Amino acid sequence: MAELCLKDGMFILVFSLLFACSAAQRDYFVPNAEYLTWYEARNYCQVHFKELATVTPENIKTITQNLSSASWIGLRRNFSDAVSSSAFWSRWADEEHLLFQNWYPGSPVLQKSANCPAAAAATTTSTTTSSTQFTSSNMMSSDGFPNMTDPTVASSSGPAAVTEGVEDAGGYVEDSCVAMLSFGAWVERSCSERLSFVCYEDRFPGRVNVTGLTSQSAVLTWLPFPGTIDRYRVEVKVGGELKVNQMVTNATSLELADLTPGSLHGVRVFPVKGQREKHPQETAFYTRPNKVENLTAVQVTETSVALNWSKPVGNVELYSIESEGVETGRSQTEGTVVVNLTPGTLHTFAVLSAVNGSFTRSDESSVAAYTRPGKVCSLQVSGNTHNSVVLKWVEPMGNTTGYRVKATTASGDPLLFSGNVTQTEVNVTSLPPGTRIKLTVTALTNHDALEGDNVTIDSYTTPKPVSNLSLNATHNTLEARWSPPTAEFFTVRLLLDGVVVTEKNTTGPAATQHFDGLKAAAGYAVTVSAVVGNLSSVPVEASTFTSLVPPTNARLTSSGEDTLTFEWSAPENIAKVNYSVRLHSAFWGHDFSDVVNATSHTFSGLNSGTKYDFEVRIVANNQRSDPVFASNYTVAVEEEIVLSMMCSSAQSLLCDKTDTRKSVVKELEEHFRKHLGDSVVWELKQEPKSKG
């Protein structure tokens, strides 16, 4: 179907109509208020357009829809000088062959008739200056001739025929040219008659190319117009505002400068012939937006980086964010957060300004930034000594270049150890003994310049052993003292015969511990361990015996002529001990001793009637308690010894006196008492004086 194209009149020339036939890609023009001979019309068309119109079945209705009177078209009887040429009506003014004819009935007149007067030239008074848009429809019959039943085709006697001067169309015209009536039929007219006319111009389907595109410049190139023109007018508009209006002569390119970055530029290049601009070559392009400025990574985490930048000069619709050359997102503000990154890794980010739905982009602005390394996992402590610990961990997800290990006291001060390592196990040394230690491991990246989050664990160095442990015991108490190392408290164990009797923890760093209610004469051991946290030092041990307590209630339980059995009571709460027993008689010089583990003992082989002294002591730890004593006699076997005493005196009858006798007996008793005492059983009796 034909396409209608309308154009406004411009400059000095005023054109009433521009219409096109799409099949031929031509534009058709009927200049307003111009009435010229066929020759003048053709010259006009050649100067301002291309040629007088060539009519085809495809364009006839398109052309006639805007005709109001007979108008010249590009056909005449003969284009040669020889009037007698036989090639009448064979070609058009543009050299195309005549393949289609649409003559008004009775036309053309092939030869001159002597009986008919010459056809008078008809004139037209049409002064239509308006232009309208219309579409073509088929006004031809299937055989290529006018459809006479169409109401737009008038007969020769109709009003239209009279108006357009076809009432004498049957006359022969020697030098005839063809005019087309407003309803499409052709008639012959004298070429010197002044009529309106129809010009055509080939529509040039050229397109402007844009190269060398930057944010503020571009190079336009276009195809040269195939006909003769004077120059080109280049028009560039941005948002309806005319930015460039430049004439170009003898060139088909133009360098544009000072354009608006990131903006849509509409371009039209008009071929100009005389004072008329022809159909333009057109294009539109976006200038590249300026690149963003001040691109900065303002905040990094383990898996994200926040970017900020400044809006560039010019227009920007959105920003494209790329990571490692792959677009990760878009933003309409001057900032974004790129997520799902690998921890501890150097990432390169690019931000590009974009317009035209992101198809037109700026040069990239780039920045490189490391994500923070992840946190180490499964941090644990082992191998605690009094001045070192072994620290182990599992490397975090992502990448690291090393680890920073620090050790401080629990309060954080002072710094005890600091070092960078690449392995996941380190022996932390030079630590104070018996101290709570705060251990921190931090993953590093970017050549150890960027730290991850700290992971901290508390542990202890083992304390040093106590020194100068001493014990002071009584028969039922014990006190331990020592010189303390650094520790939180001390665990003191009391052992008897290798078995723990009791265990006590000191309150705070006290360096003494008291035990009471102990067994006497018992061998006790005391161990002391310094403790911090859950760690203890090597225990230090000392031992001693509680002091000895003498037995009590030594007593004779049985006696015989040559035996004595003694029994005694052991002290309360005493360990299992031995007893040292002794029995002696100074009179006889007897001395019996033994060590027994019972609380009774029988002595034998004694002399009867003798007083024996008994003593018993507790023996333990190479010590002896104070003795407890008892004395008793073996059973006496009586023997009578008769002593006769001779008495002589110078005094008559002195020995016979009672007093003298008593005195002698008393003196004798004193003598026995002196020599026998109570060591043996004896008795001195004076026999009565016999009567002589």
C-alpha positions in Angstrom: 0.0 0.0 0.0 1.2 3.5 -0.8 2.5 5.6 2.1 1.7 9.3 2.3 4.4 11.7 3.3 3.6 15.4 4.1 6.2 18.2 4.4 5.7 21.8 5.4 6.9 24.5 3.0 10.2 26.1 4.0 12.3 29.1 3.0 11.1 31.2 0.1 9.4 28.3 -1.8 6.0 27.3 -0.6 4.9 23.7 -1.4 1.4 22.6 -1.0 1.8 18.9 -0.8 4.3 16.2 -0.2 3.1 12.7 -0.7 4.8 9.5 -1.3 4.3 6.1 -3.0 6.0 3.5 -1.0 6.3 1.1 -3.8 8.6 3.5 -5.7 10.0 5.1 -2.6 9.2 8.5 -4.1 7.8 11.8 -2.8 5.4 13.8 -4.9 5.0 17.6 -4.8 2.4 20.0 -6.3 3.8 23.5 -5.9 1.0 25.9 -4.8 0.0 28.9 -7.0 2.6 27.9 -9.7 1.3 27.7 -13.3 3.9 27.0 -15.8 4.3 25.6 -19.3 5.3 22.0 -19.6 8.9 23.0 -20.3 9.0 25.4 -17.4 7.4 22.9 -15.1 10.0 20.3 -16.1 12.8 22.7 -15.5 11.4 23.6 -12.1 11.1 20.0 -11.1 14.6 19.3 -12.2 16.0 22.3 -10.3 14.0 21.7 -7.1 13.2 18.1 -7.2 14.1 15.4 -9.7 11.6 15.3 -12.5 8.0 15.6 -13.5 5.9 12.8 -12.1 5.9 9.4 -13.7 2.4 7.7 -13.2 2.0 4.1 -12.5 -1.0 1.9 -11.4 0.5 2.0 -7.9 0.7 5.7 -7.5 -2.1 7.2 -9.6 -4.7 7.3 -6.9 -2.2 8.7 -4.4 -1.4 11.5 -6.8 -4.9 12.3 -7.8 -6.2 12.5 -4.2 -4.5 15.9 -3.9 -5.1 17.3 -7.4 -7.8 20.0 -7.9 -7.1 20.7 -11.6 -5.4 19.4 -14.6 -1.7 19.2 -13.9 1.4 18.4 -16.0 3.0 15.0 -15.6 6.2 13.8 -17.1 4.8 12.6 -20.5 4.7 14.1 -23.9 4.1 12.9 -27.4 7.7 12.9 -28.4 10.9 13.8 -26.6 12.9 14.0 -29.9 13.1 17.0 -32.2 11.5 15.0 -35.0 7.8 15.5 -34.8 7.2 12.7 -37.2 8.9 10.2 -34.9 7.0 7.0 -34.7 7.9 6.5 -31.0 5.0 8.5 -29.7 4.1 8.2 -26.0 6.9 5.6 -25.5 8.8 6.9 -22.5 8.5 9.3 -19.5 10.6 12.4 -18.8 12.9 10.4 -16.5 13.6 7.9 -19.3 11.4 5.2 -17.9 9.4 3.2 -20.5 5.7 3.8 -20.7 4.1 0.7 -19.4 0.8 2.1 -18.2 -1.7 4.5 -19.8 -4.9 6.1 -18.5 -6.3 8.2 -21.3 -9.4 10.2 -21.1 -11.9 8.8 -23.6 -11.0 10.2 -27.1 -7.4 10.8 -26.1 -4.9 10.8 -27.5 -5.7 12.1 -31.0 -3.3 10.2 -33.2 -3.5 12.5 -36.3 -4.8 16.0 -37.2 -8.3 16.2 -38.8 -8.8 18.9 -41.4 -12.5 19.2 -40.5 -11.8 19.9 -36.9 -10.5 23.2 -35.5 -7.4 23.2 -33.4 -8.1 22.6 -29.8 -8.2 25.8 -27.8 -6.0 25.9 -24.9 -8.0 25.7 -21.7 -7.0 27.7 -18.7 -7.6 26.9 -15.1 -8.4 29.3 -12.3 -7.5 26.9 -9.4 -5.7 28.7 -6.7 -5.8 26.0 -4.0 -2.9 26.4 -1.6 -3.8 24.0 1.2 -2.3 20.5 1.5 -4.0 17.5 2.8 -3.0 13.9 3.7 -4.8 11.1 2.0 -4.4 7.4 1.2 -4.6 5.8 -2.2 -7.2 3.2 -3.3 -7.5 1.2 -6.4 -9.1 3.3 -9.2 -8.0 1.1 -12.1 -9.8 -1.8 -13.7 -8.1 -5.1 -14.1 -7.1 -4.2 -17.7 -5.3 -1.1 -16.6 -7.8 1.4 -17.9 -9.9 3.8 -15.9 -12.8 2.3 -14.0 -15.6 4.4 -15.6 -18.1 3.2 -13.0 -16.0 4.9 -10.2 -17.9 8.0 -9.1 -14.6 9.9 -9.0 -14.1 9.5 -12.8 -16.3 11.9 -14.7 -17.5 11.6 -18.3 -16.6 14.1 -20.9 -19.9 15.9 -20.5 -19.7 16.1 -16.7 -18.9 19.3 -14.7 -15.4 18.2 -13.9 -14.6 17.9 -17.6 -15.9 21.4 -18.3 -14.0 22.8 -15.3 -10.7 21.2 -16.3 -11.1 22.2 -20.0 -11.6 18.8 -21.6 -14.7 19.8 -23.6 -12.5 20.1 -26.7 -10.3 17.2 -25.8 -10.9 15.6 -29.2 -8.7 18.1 -31.0 -5.3 17.2 -32.3 -2.3 19.0 -30.8 0.8 18.9 -32.8 3.4 19.3 -30.0 1.3 17.8 -27.2 2.2 17.2 -23.6 0.1 15.2 -21.1 -1.9 16.7 -18.2 -3.6 14.5 -15.6 -7.1 15.5 -14.6 -8.0 15.6 -10.9 -9.7 12.2 -11.2 -6.7 10.5 -12.9 -7.5 10.6 -16.6 -4.9 11.8 -19.1 -5.5 14.4 -21.8 -3.3 16.1 -24.4 -2.5 19.8 -24.0 -0.3 22.2 -25.8 3.1 22.1 -24.0 3.0 25.9 -23.9 -0.1 26.0 -21.9 0.3 27.1 -18.3 -0.9 24.5 -15.8 -0.1 23.3 -12.3 2.2 20.4 -12.3 3.4 17.3 -10.2 7.0 16.8 -9.4 8.6 13.8 -7.8 11.8 13.1 -6.0 13.3 9.7 -5.1 13.3 9.2 -1.5 16.9 8.6 -0.3 16.9 5.9 2.4 20.3 7.0 3.7 21.2 6.8 7.4 23.6 8.8 9.5 26.3 6.8 11.1 27.9 7.8 14.4 31.5 6.9 15.2 34.1 8.0 17.7 31.5 8.4 20.3 32.7 9.8 23.6 30.9 11.6 26.4 31.1 15.0 24.7 32.0 14.3 21.1 31.0 12.2 18.1 31.7 12.0 14.4 28.7 12.0 12.0 29.0 10.5 8.6 26.2 10.1 6.0 25.7 8.8 2.5 26.1 11.4 -0.2 22.7 12.4 -1.7 22.5 10.9 -5.2 21.2 14.0 -6.9 22.6 17.5 -7.3 22.4 19.5 -4.1 24.1 22.6 -2.8 24.9 21.6 0.8 23.8 19.8 3.9 22.2 21.2 7.0 23.0 19.2 10.1 20.6 19.5 13.0 21.2 18.1 16.5 18.6 18.3 19.2 18.7 17.3 22.9 15.4 17.0 24.6 13.8 19.2 21.9 16.4 21.9 22.3 18.5 22.7 19.2 22.1 22.2 20.1 23.7 22.1 16.6 22.5 23.8 13.4 25.4 23.7 11.0 25.8 23.9 7.2 28.2 21.4 5.6 29.4 21.9 2.1 31.5 19.5 0.0 31.6 16.9 2.8 29.6 14.1 4.2 30.9 14.1 7.8 30.9 16.4 10.7 32.7 16.3 14.0 30.6 17.2 17.0 32.0 18.6 20.2 30.8 20.1 23.5 27.9 17.6 23.6 26.0 16.8 26.8 27.3 13.6 28.4 24.8 10.8 28.8 22.1 12.4 26.7 20.0 11.4 23.8 20.9 13.4 20.7 18.5 13.4 17.7 20.3 14.0 14.4 18.9 15.0 11.0 21.0 15.7 8.0 19.0 17.6 5.3 20.2 17.8 1.7 19.6 21.4 0.6 19.0 22.2 -3.0 18.4 25.9 -3.7 16.2 27.0 -0.9 14.5 23.7 -0.3 15.5 21.0 2.2 15.0 17.5 1.1 14.1 14.4 3.1 16.7 14.1 5.8 18.9 11.2 6.8 18.2 10.6 10.5 19.6 8.9 13.5 19.7 9.2 17.3 22.4 8.4 19.7 23.4 8.7 23.3 26.6 10.2 24.2 28.5 8.1 26.6 28.0 9.3 30.2 31.1 10.5 32.1 32.8 8.0 34.4 32.0 8.2 38.1 34.3 10.0 40.3 35.8 9.4 43.8 35.0 5.7 43.8 35.8 4.4 47.3 35.3 1.2 49.2 33.9 2.7 52.4 33.2 -0.4 54.5 34.2 -4.0 54.2 33.0 -7.1 55.9 33.9 -10.8 55.4 31.5 -11.2 52.5 30.5 -7.6 51.4 32.0 -4.3 50.4 30.2 -1.0 50.5 31.0 1.4 47.6 30.4 5.1 47.3 31.1 7.4 44.4 30.3 10.9 43.1 27.8 11.5 40.3 29.7 12.6 37.2 28.9 15.7 35.2 26.1 15.2 32.7 23.2 12.7 32.7 23.1 9.3 34.2 20.2 6.9 34.3 21.8 4.2 36.4 25.0 2.7 37.5 26.3 -0.8 36.6 28.4 -2.5 39.3 30.9 -5.2 38.2 33.0 -7.5 40.3 35.9 -9.3 38.5 34.4 -8.2 35.2 30.9 -9.7 35.9 28.0 -7.4 36.5 26.7 -8.0 40.1 24.0 -5.4 40.2 22.7 -2.0 39.3 22.0 1.1 41.3 20.2 4.4 40.8 22.0 6.0 43.7 25.7 6.8 44.3 26.3 3.9 46.5 25.8 0.1 46.7 26.8 -2.9 48.7 28.3 -5.9 46.9 27.5 -9.1 48.7 28.3 -12.8 48.5 32.0 -12.2 48.3 34.8 -14.6 49.3 36.4 -13.6 52.7 40.0 -12.5 52.8 40.2 -12.0 49.0 41.2 -9.1 46.9 38.2 -8.1 44.8 38.3 -5.6 41.9 35.1 -3.5 41.5 34.1 -1.4 38.6 31.3 1.1 38.4 30.0 2.4 35.1 27.6 5.2 34.4 24.8 4.0 32.0 22.1 5.5 29.9 19.9 4.2 27.2 18.6 1.3 29.3 22.2 0.5 30.2 23.3 -0.1 26.6 25.4 3.0 26.6 28.0 3.0 29.3 30.9 5.1 30.4 34.5 4.1 30.9 34.8 2.2 34.1 36.0 3.6 37.4 37.6 0.8 39.4 38.7 0.2 42.9 40.2 -2.9 44.6 39.5 -3.9 48.1 40.1 -6.9 50.3 37.2 -8.5 52.2 38.0 -9.1 55.8 39.2 -12.6 56.5 36.9 -14.9 58.4 37.2 -15.9 62.0 39.3 -18.9 62.9 37.4 -22.0 64.1 37.8 -24.5 67.0 40.4 -22.5 68.9 41.8 -24.7 71.7 44.6 -24.8 74.2 46.8 -27.8 75.2 50.2 -28.6 76.6 50.0 -26.1 79.4 53.3 -25.6 81.3 54.3 -23.0 83.9 55.6 -20.7 81.1 53.9 -21.8 77.8 50.8 -23.1 76.1 50.1 -24.7 72.7 47.4 -22.9 70.7 45.6 -24.7 67.8 42.8 -23.6 65.5 41.1 -24.4 62.2 41.6 -22.0 59.3 38.5 -19.9 58.4 36.5 -20.0 55.1 38.1 -18.0 52.3 41.6 -16.8 52.1 44.2 -15.6 54.6 47.9 -14.6 54.5 48.6 -15.3 58.1 47.4 -15.1 61.7 48.2 -12.7 64.5 48.6 -14.4 68.0 48.5 -12.3 71.2 48.7 -13.2 74.8 47.9 -10.9 77.7 46.8 -11.3 81.3 43.1 -11.6 82.0 42.8 -7.8 82.4 44.3 -7.3 78.9 47.5 -5.7 80.2 50.4 -6.2 79.9 51.1 -7.7 76.5 52.9 -11.0 77.1 53.2 -12.4 73.6 52.6 -11.1 70.1 53.6 -12.6 66.8 52.4 -13.3 63.2 52.4 -16.9 62.0 51.3 -18.7 58.9 50.5 -22.1 60.4 47.5 -23.0 62.5 49.5 -24.1 65.6 51.8 -22.1 67.7 53.7 -22.5 71.0 53.1 -19.4 73.0 56.1 -18.9 75.3 57.6 -16.6 77.9 54.4 -16.5 79.9 54.3 -16.0 83.7 53.6 -19.1 85.7 50.3 -19.6 87.5 48.6 -16.9 85.6 45.3 -16.6 83.8 46.1 -15.9 80.1 43.9 -14.3 77.5 44.8 -15.8 74.1 43.7 -14.1 70.9 44.0 -15.3 67.3 43.1 -13.0 64.4 43.1 -14.0 60.7 45.0 -11.6 58.4 44.9 -10.8 54.7 46.3 -8.1 52.4 49.9 -9.0 53.4 48.8 -9.0 57.0 47.5 -5.4 56.8 43.7 -6.3 57.2 42.5 -8.1 60.2 39.4 -10.2 60.7 37.4 -10.5 63.9 39.3 -11.7 67.0 38.7 -15.1 68.5 39.6 -15.3 72.2 40.1 -18.1 74.7 41.2 -18.0 78.3 43.6 -20.5 79.8 46.2 -20.8 82.5 49.8 -21.5 82.8 50.5 -24.1 85.5 51.9 -22.6 88.7 55.3 -23.4 90.0 55.5 -25.8 93.0 55.5 -24.4 96.5 58.8 -24.3 98.3 60.0 -24.6 101.9 57.2 -26.8 103.0 57.5 -27.5 106.8 55.3 -29.3 109.3 54.9 -28.7 113.0 53.0 -31.4 114.9 51.7 -32.0 118.4 50.1 -35.3 119.5 46.8 -34.4 117.8 47.5 -31.3 115.6 49.6 -30.5 112.6 50.3 -27.2 110.9 51.9 -27.0 107.4 53.7 -23.9 106.1 55.2 -23.1 102.7 56.6 -20.4 100.5 53.9 -19.7 97.9 54.3 -19.2 94.2 51.8 -17.2 92.1 48.5 -19.1 92.4 44.8 -18.5 93.0 44.7 -21.0 95.9 46.4 -24.1 97.2 45.2 -27.7 97.6 46.5 -29.3 100.8 46.1 -33.1 101.3 46.7 -34.9 104.6 47.7 -38.6 104.2 48.0 -41.3 106.8 49.8 -44.5 105.7 49.5 -43.3 102.1 45.8 -42.8 102.2 44.3 -39.3 101.9 42.6 -38.5 105.2 41.4 -35.0 104.3 41.8 -32.4 101.5 41.5 -28.7 102.0 41.7 -25.7 99.7 43.1 -22.6 101.1 41.1 -19.4 100.9 43.0 -17.2 98.6 46.8 -17.3 98.4 47.3 -18.2 102.1 50.4 -20.2 102.7 49.4 -22.2 105.9 47.0 -25.0 106.7 46.1 -26.4 110.1 44.8 -29.9 110.9 43.5 -31.0 114.3 41.9 -34.1 115.8 44.8 -36.2 114.6 46.0 -39.5 116.0 48.9 -39.4 118.3 52.2 -41.1 117.3 50.9 -41.3 113.7 53.0 -40.8 110.7 51.3 -38.2 108.5 52.3 -36.9 105.1 51.2 -33.5 103.7 51.1 -32.6 100.0 50.6 -29.0 98.7 49.7 -28.1 95.1 49.4 -24.6 93.8 46.2 -24.1 91.7 45.1 -21.6 89.0 42.0 -22.3 87.1 41.8 -26.0 86.5 45.6 -26.5 86.6 47.7 -27.6 89.5 51.4 -27.5 90.1 53.5 -30.6 90.8 52.7 -31.4 94.5 55.3 -31.0 97.1 55.2 -33.5 100.0 56.5 -33.5 103.6 55.9 -36.0 106.4 56.1 -36.1 110.2 54.8 -38.0 113.2 52.4 -36.5 115.7 54.1 -36.5 119.1 53.9 -39.5 121.5 51.5 -39.7 124.5 52.3 -42.0 127.4 50.0 -44.9 128.1 47.9 -44.7 131.3 46.7 -46.8 134.2 49.6 -49.2 134.4 48.6 -51.9 136.8 49.3 -55.4 138.0 46.8 -57.9 136.9 48.3 -61.1 138.3 51.3 -62.3 140.2 53.0 -65.5 141.1 56.1 -66.5 143.0 58.2 -65.9 140.0 55.9 -64.0 137.6 54.2 -60.7 137.4 51.6 -59.6 134.7 51.1 -55.9 134.1 48.5 -54.2 132.0 48.0 -50.6 130.8 45.7 -48.4 128.8 46.6 -47.0 125.4 46.0 -43.3 124.9 42.8 -42.3 123.1 43.0 -41.7 119.3 46.4 -43.2 118.9 47.9 -44.9 115.9 48.9 -48.5 116.1 52.1 -48.4 118.1 54.6 -50.5 120.0 55.2 -50.4 123.7 58.5 -50.6 125.5 58.1 -52.4 128.8 60.7 -52.8 131.6 60.7 -54.6 134.9 63.6 -54.3 137.3 64.7 -55.0 140.9 67.5 -53.1 142.3 67.8 -55.5 145.2 68.5 -58.5 143.0 69.9 -56.5 140.2 67.2 -57.8 137.8 66.3 -55.7 134.7 63.9 -57.2 132.2 62.8 -55.2 129.1 60.9 -55.9 125.9 59.0 -54.2 123.0 55.5 -55.4 122.6 52.4 -54.3 120.5 49.9 -55.3 123.1 48.7 -53.5 126.2 49.8 -56.2 128.7 52.9 -58.2 129.4 53.9 -61.0 131.7 57.4 -61.2 133.2 58.7 -64.5 134.5 61.8 -65.9 136.1 61.4 -63.6 139.0 62.3 -64.1 142.6 59.5 -64.6 145.0 58.6 -62.0 147.5 60.5 -59.3 145.6 59.2 -55.9 144.8 59.6 -55.2 141.1 59.3 -51.8 139.5 57.4 -51.7 136.1 57.4 -49.0 133.5 55.9 -48.8 130.0 56.5 -46.3 127.2 55.1 -45.9 123.7 57.7 -46.4 121.0 57.2 -44.8 117.5 59.2 -43.0 114.9 62.4 -43.8 116.8 60.9 -41.9 119.7 59.8 -42.9 123.2 57.1 -41.4 125.2 57.3 -40.6 128.8 56.9 -43.7 130.9 54.1 -44.7 133.1 55.0 -46.7 136.3 53.7 -49.5 138.5 55.3 -51.6 141.3 54.4 -54.8 142.9 55.7 -58.0 144.6 55.9 -61.5 143.5 54.2 -63.9 145.8 56.6 -64.5 148.8 57.6 -67.9 149.9 58.2 -67.6 153.7 61.4 -68.7 155.1 62.2 -68.3 158.7 65.7 -67.3 159.8 66.5 -67.4 163.5 69.0 -64.9 164.8 70.5 -65.3 168.2 72.0 -62.4 169.7 74.8 -62.6 172.2 74.8 -59.8 174.7 77.7 -59.0 177.1 78.0 -56.0 179.2 80.2 -54.8 182.0 77.2 -53.7 183.7 75.6 -56.5 185.6 72.4 -57.7 184.1 72.2 -54.9 181.5 71.5 -57.4 178.6 68.8 -58.9 180.6 66.9 -55.7 180.9 63.8 -55.3 178.7 64.8 -52.0 177.5 68.1 -53.2 176.4 66.5 -56.0 174.5 64.1 -53.6 172.8 66.9 -51.3 171.9 68.9 -54.1 170.3 66.0 -55.4 168.3 65.2 -51.9 167.1 68.8 -51.4 166.1 68.7 -54.7 164.2 65.4 -53.7 162.5 67.0 -50.5 161.3 69.8 -52.5 160.0 67.5 -54.7 157.9 65.4 -51.8 156.8 68.6 -50.1 155.6 69.7 -53.1 153.6 66.4 -54.6 152.5 64.1 -51.7 152.6 60.9 -52.7 150.7 62.7 -54.5 148.0 61.8 -57.9 149.4 59.2 -59.1 151.8 60.7 -59.4 155.2 59.5 -59.2 158.8 61.6 -59.1 162.1 59.9 -60.7 165.1 61.4 -60.9 168.6 60.8 -64.2 170.3 59.6 -64.0 173.8 62.3 -64.5 176.5 62.4 -68.1 177.6 62.1 -68.9 181.2 65.1 -70.6 182.4 
